[in-house]
């Protein structure tokens, strides 16, 4: 992970393995977006838009349910949804 985004801070460690494979990937993050995680080859793996309370990842956490980072991502999502509801 990289940066000081809420998403990056939700991960349990700064470097971790994902199950991503790409034939397309984010090259330029839209205005207001910040890269939250990047692969060693520079591919953007996660982005966040704090203004919109939106985030996205380019791997498949639903296929890594026993992985600590997938659990952290699910917890982050639930927390953000709960905060929005209150």
HELIX and SHEET records of a PDB file:
HELIX    1   1 UNK A    6  UNK A   10  1                                   5    
HELIX    2   2 UNK A   50  UNK A   52  5                                   3    
HELIX    3   3 UNK A   61  UNK A   63  5                                   3    
HELIX    4   4 UNK A   68  UNK A   85  1                                  18    
SHEET    1   A 3 UNK A  34  UNK A  38  0                                        
SHEET    2   A 3 UNK A  44  UNK A  49 -1                                        
SHEET    3   A 3 UNK A  54  UNK A  57 -1                                        
END                                                                             
